[in-house]
Amino acid sequence: MSTSTISLDQLIAWLSRFRDLVTEKQSYLTELDSAIGDADHGSNMVRGMNAVVEKVGAEPASAADALLKSVGMTLVTSVGGASGPLYGTLFLRMGVNAGPVTELDAAALGASLRAGLEGVVARGKAEAGDKTMFDALAPALDAWDAAVADGADIAAAASAAFAAAEKGRDATEPLVARKGRASYLGERSAGHLDPGATSSTLLLQALAETVAS
């Protein structure tokens, strides 16, 4: 299979794989969130992604923008807490950037992901070191862009992004949270991985696995 572009079917497979990963890791995400949040990140993500997979299966999209916008709206309306608006905005902005196309090359997909991250920043006002999903996504997309600049295809770019996301996620453990529910804990938020950074890493893992298969 060529990995020069990602098709609509592969985008849908990515979403399905992400659903499977958050389902597998639901208890772990909840455990992380119980330490510094509301203990609902796992259940929220599973509920949201189940709704997404059901929606895209029932209403097949004819273009990337329609697909990704549908994903975003489904997450906004089905997920509680901060996760719904943040992940919803990520996919909505991805859709706007992607446009009415049926496939994306590595540069275009990277640009869409970057637009999604910019949407997350605009909504959540997160910066590096705040102990949020930004700490996984930002280095992941920097790695993606660097890989593409070196001529990488989607599979190689996604692999590089996933590896960078893992490092970014792990780097949240010693941080004191400055955003969200975890920030209320002050110094006590240190010593725990951020749940949002952890689920964001699963998003990149799902993409890497999908385009590699």
C-alpha positions as CSV (number, residue, x, y, z in Angstrom):
1,M,0.0,0.0,0.0
2,S,1.3,3.4,-0.9
3,T,1.8,5.8,2.0
4,S,2.3,8.9,-0.1
5,T,-1.3,9.8,0.7
6,I,-4.0,8.9,3.2
7,S,-7.5,8.1,1.9
8,L,-10.9,8.7,3.4
9,D,-11.1,5.0,4.2
10,Q,-7.8,5.3,6.1
11,L,-8.9,8.4,8.0
12,I,-12.0,6.4,9.1
13,A,-9.7,3.5,10.0
14,W,-7.6,5.9,12.1
15,L,-10.7,7.0,14.0
16,S,-11.7,3.4,14.6
17,R,-8.2,2.5,15.8
18,F,-8.2,5.5,18.2
19,R,-11.6,4.3,19.5
20,D,-10.1,0.9,20.1
21,L,-7.0,2.3,21.9
22,V,-9.0,4.6,24.3
23,T,-11.3,1.6,25.0
24,E,-8.3,-0.6,25.8
25,K,-6.7,2.2,28.0
26,Q,-10.0,3.4,29.5
27,S,-9.1,2.3,33.0
28,Y,-5.6,3.7,32.7
29,L,-6.9,7.1,31.5
30,T,-9.4,7.1,34.4
31,E,-6.6,6.3,36.8
32,L,-4.5,9.1,35.6
33,D,-7.5,11.5,35.7
34,S,-8.5,10.4,39.2
35,A,-5.1,11.6,40.5
36,I,-5.3,15.1,39.1
37,G,-8.8,15.6,37.5
38,D,-12.4,14.4,37.7
39,A,-11.7,10.7,37.0
40,D,-13.8,10.8,33.8
41,H,-11.3,11.2,31.0
42,G,-11.3,7.5,30.1
43,S,-15.1,7.2,30.1
44,N,-15.5,10.5,28.2
45,M,-13.1,9.6,25.5
46,V,-14.6,6.1,25.0
47,R,-18.2,7.6,24.8
48,G,-17.1,10.2,22.4
49,M,-15.2,7.9,20.1
50,N,-17.9,5.3,20.1
51,A,-20.3,8.1,19.0
52,V,-17.8,9.1,16.3
53,V,-17.4,5.6,14.9
54,E,-21.2,5.1,14.9
55,K,-21.7,8.5,13.1
56,V,-19.2,8.0,10.4
57,G,-20.4,4.5,9.8
58,A,-24.0,5.7,9.5
59,E,-23.3,8.8,7.4
60,P,-20.4,8.2,5.0
61,A,-18.6,11.4,4.1
62,S,-17.5,12.1,0.5
63,A,-14.6,14.4,1.4
64,A,-12.1,14.9,4.2
65,D,-13.5,18.2,5.4
66,A,-17.0,16.8,5.8
67,L,-15.7,13.7,7.6
68,L,-13.4,15.6,10.1
69,K,-16.0,18.3,10.8
70,S,-18.6,15.6,11.5
71,V,-16.1,14.0,13.9
72,G,-15.5,17.4,15.6
73,M,-19.2,18.2,16.1
74,T,-19.9,14.7,17.4
75,L,-17.2,15.0,20.0
76,V,-18.4,18.5,21.1
77,T,-21.9,17.2,21.6
78,S,-21.2,13.8,23.2
79,V,-18.2,14.3,25.4
80,G,-18.3,16.0,28.8
81,G,-15.6,18.1,30.6
82,A,-12.9,19.8,28.7
83,S,-12.1,16.8,26.4
84,G,-15.2,17.3,24.1
85,P,-14.6,21.0,23.2
86,L,-10.8,20.5,22.9
87,Y,-10.8,17.3,20.8
88,G,-13.9,18.6,18.9
89,T,-12.1,21.8,18.0
90,L,-9.0,19.8,16.9
91,F,-11.0,17.9,14.4
92,L,-13.2,20.8,13.3
93,R,-10.1,22.9,12.5
94,M,-8.5,19.9,10.8
95,G,-11.6,19.7,8.5
96,V,-11.6,23.3,7.6
97,N,-7.9,23.1,6.7
98,A,-8.2,19.8,4.8
99,G,-10.8,21.1,2.4
100,P,-13.1,19.0,0.1
101,V,-10.5,16.5,-1.0
102,T,-10.6,12.7,-0.9
103,E,-7.0,12.2,0.1
104,L,-4.2,14.1,1.8
105,D,-0.4,13.8,1.3
106,A,2.0,14.1,4.2
107,A,2.4,17.8,4.0
108,A,-1.4,18.4,3.8
109,L,-2.2,16.1,6.7
110,G,0.5,17.7,8.8
111,A,-1.0,21.1,8.0
112,S,-4.4,19.9,9.0
113,L,-3.1,18.5,12.3
114,R,-1.3,21.8,12.9
115,A,-4.5,23.8,12.3
116,G,-6.2,21.5,14.7
117,L,-3.5,22.1,17.4
118,E,-3.9,25.9,16.8
119,G,-7.6,25.5,17.4
120,V,-6.9,23.7,20.7
121,V,-4.5,26.5,21.7
122,A,-7.1,29.2,20.8
123,R,-9.7,27.4,22.9
124,G,-7.7,26.3,25.9
125,K,-4.9,28.9,25.9
126,A,-2.3,26.2,26.7
127,E,1.4,26.6,26.2
128,A,4.4,24.3,26.5
129,G,4.9,23.1,30.0
130,D,1.3,23.7,31.2
131,K,0.8,19.9,31.6
132,T,-1.9,19.5,28.9
133,M,-2.5,17.7,25.6
134,F,-0.4,20.5,24.0
135,D,2.7,19.0,25.5
136,A,2.3,15.8,23.5
137,L,0.8,17.3,20.3
138,A,3.2,20.2,19.8
139,P,6.4,18.2,19.7
140,A,4.7,15.5,17.7
141,L,3.8,18.0,14.9
142,D,7.2,19.6,15.0
143,A,8.6,16.1,14.4
144,W,6.0,15.5,11.6
145,D,7.0,18.8,9.9
146,A,10.7,18.0,10.2
147,A,10.2,14.5,8.8
148,V,8.2,15.9,5.8
149,A,10.9,18.5,5.2
150,D,13.3,15.6,4.9
151,G,11.1,13.9,2.3
152,A,9.3,11.4,4.6
153,D,6.1,9.8,3.5
154,I,3.0,9.7,5.8
155,A,4.0,6.5,7.5
156,A,7.5,7.8,8.4
157,A,6.1,11.2,9.5
158,A,3.4,9.5,11.7
159,S,6.0,7.3,13.3
160,A,8.2,10.3,14.1
161,A,5.3,12.2,15.5
162,F,4.2,9.3,17.7
163,A,7.7,8.9,19.1
164,A,7.8,12.6,19.9
165,A,4.4,12.5,21.4
166,E,5.5,9.8,23.8
167,K,8.4,11.9,24.9
168,G,6.2,14.9,25.4
169,R,3.7,12.9,27.3
170,D,6.3,11.5,29.6
171,A,7.7,14.9,30.2
172,T,4.4,16.0,31.8
173,E,4.9,13.8,34.8
174,P,7.1,16.1,36.9
175,L,5.3,19.3,35.8
176,V,3.0,21.4,38.0
177,A,-0.3,21.9,36.0
178,R,-1.1,25.4,35.0
179,K,-4.3,24.8,33.2
180,G,-7.6,22.9,33.8
181,R,-8.8,21.0,36.7
182,A,-5.3,19.7,37.6
183,S,-4.1,23.3,38.2
184,Y,-6.3,23.5,41.3
185,L,-4.0,21.0,42.9
186,G,-0.9,23.1,42.6
187,E,2.3,21.3,43.5
188,R,0.3,18.1,44.2
189,S,-0.3,17.7,40.4
190,A,3.4,16.9,39.9
191,G,4.4,13.3,39.7
192,H,1.5,12.3,37.4
193,L,1.2,12.0,33.7
194,D,-1.3,14.3,32.1
195,P,-4.4,12.4,30.9
196,G,-4.9,14.6,27.9
197,A,-1.3,14.3,26.8
198,T,-1.7,10.5,27.2
199,S,-4.9,10.3,25.1
200,S,-3.3,12.6,22.5
201,T,-0.4,10.2,22.3
202,L,-2.9,7.4,21.6
203,L,-4.3,9.5,18.8
204,L,-0.8,9.7,17.1
205,Q,-0.3,6.0,17.9
206,A,-3.5,5.1,16.1
207,L,-2.5,7.2,13.1
208,A,1.0,5.6,12.9
209,E,-0.5,2.1,13.1
210,T,-3.1,2.8,10.5
211,V,-0.8,4.2,7.8
212,A,1.8,1.6,8.5
213,S,-0.6,-1.4,7.9
